[in-house]
Amino acid sequence: MEATATQIDALGARVRELRGLKGMSMRTLAARAGVSAGYVSQIENGQATPSLQVVRALADAFGITWLELFEATPRTGRVLRKEDRPRLFSSAAVRHFGITQPPIGNVEVIVSEYAPGEGVGDANYTHGDSQEICLVLHGRLRFTVGGTEHVLEAGDSIEYRTDVPHSLVNDGDETAEAVWVVTPPSVPHRPPVPGDDA
C-alpha cells in the first residue's frame, strides 16, 4: 500500500504552510533541498510522492526534523499503539512508521519494513552527523557501511555515524522489519545556496 492521496495532500499543505511562515520562495526551498522548483510545486499540489531522502532535505531546509513534517494526532499521554503509528512517506516496498511523537526532542525512533530485494541508500548516501542505531526485529538485512558489508538477522544491531556512506538491502526472502534510533534527529547536509543569506 503506497502513500494515500490524503497523506500526499497533507504533506503538500504542510510544505506550503512552512514555506509561507519562513517567507521562503519556492525557488529558494528547491535550491536548499537539492530539487527543482517544479518538483516542489508538484509536492505542494499533491502531485508527487517524495522519497524519504527528499523529505529529509525539505525538513532540513525549514530547520526542523523530518518527522515534524508529519503532524501526529493529539493523544492523552505519550502512549502510541501499534495500530496508531503514523505511516511516514513510504512505497509499497519500503514502509516507515513514526514512533517518536512531535515535537521531536533529542532522539528520533522509527520502525521500517523492507520487502525482499528492497532497501535504501547507496555507496554515497549520507545524511547529517548523527549516531544511527538499527536493531533488526525480523528477517535479514545486508548493510554496507563505509565500504564494509555486514549481514544482520533478527536480534542483531549495528550503529554508525550518518556522515559515513551507508546503505542496506533486504537480501532475504521475507519482509524484514527494523527499529531505528537516531540521535540527534538526523538531517542531511545542506550546501549553501548562492545569494541566500538566511
Secondary structure, 3 states (H helix, E strand, C coil): CCCCHHHHHHHHHHHHHHHHHHCCCHHHHHHHHCCCHHHHHHHHCCCCCCCHHHHHHHHHHHCCCHHHHCCCCCCCCCCCCHHHCCECCCCCCEEEEECCCCCCCCCEEEEEEECCCCEEECCCCCCCCCEEEEEEEECEEEEEECCEEEEEECCCEEEEECCCCEEEECCCCCCEEEEEEEECCCCCCCCCCCCCCC
